[in-house]
Amino acid sequence: MFKDINYGGPFMCLSRGDSWGDLNLGIERFSDGSFANDQISSHRWSDFC
């Protein structure tokens, strides 16, 4: 998942079979350390991160 549109900016990965219940908790963060809640602007499926 990417913070910016068109797969740009900081990113984070969710592995196959994993799930995140509530991004509002502030546990999940982008590669630059910023919070993920309400900030995901694009995503793409991939076999690796």
C-alpha positions as CSV (number, residue, x, y, z in Angstrom):
1,M,0.0,0.0,0.0
2,F,1.2,3.5,-0.8
3,K,0.6,6.8,0.8
4,D,0.5,8.6,-2.6
5,I,-1.5,8.0,-5.7
6,N,0.0,6.0,-8.6
7,Y,2.1,3.8,-6.2
8,G,4.2,6.7,-5.0
9,G,5.6,7.9,-1.7
10,P,6.1,5.8,1.5
11,F,4.8,2.3,1.4
12,M,3.9,-0.7,3.6
13,C,3.3,-4.4,3.0
14,L,0.7,-6.8,4.2
15,S,1.8,-10.4,3.7
16,R,-0.5,-13.0,2.2
17,G,-2.7,-14.5,4.9
18,D,-2.2,-11.6,7.3
19,S,-4.8,-9.0,8.3
20,W,-5.0,-5.7,10.1
21,G,-8.1,-5.3,12.2
22,D,-8.0,-1.6,13.0
23,L,-5.6,1.0,11.4
24,N,-6.8,3.5,13.9
25,L,-4.7,1.9,16.7
26,G,-1.6,3.5,15.1
27,I,0.4,0.2,15.0
28,E,0.8,0.0,11.3
29,R,3.0,2.6,9.7
30,F,4.5,3.5,6.3
31,S,8.1,3.1,5.5
32,D,8.8,6.7,6.6
33,G,7.2,6.1,10.0
34,S,4.0,8.0,9.3
35,F,0.7,6.5,10.5
36,A,-1.3,4.5,8.0
37,N,-4.8,5.3,9.2
38,D,-6.8,7.2,6.5
39,Q,-3.6,7.7,4.4
40,I,-3.6,4.9,1.9
41,S,-4.0,6.3,-1.6
42,S,-3.0,3.4,-3.8
43,H,-2.2,-0.3,-3.7
44,R,-1.1,-3.1,-5.9
45,W,-0.8,-6.9,-5.4
46,S,2.7,-8.3,-5.4
47,D,4.5,-11.5,-4.7
48,F,7.2,-9.7,-2.6
49,C,7.7,-6.5,-0.7
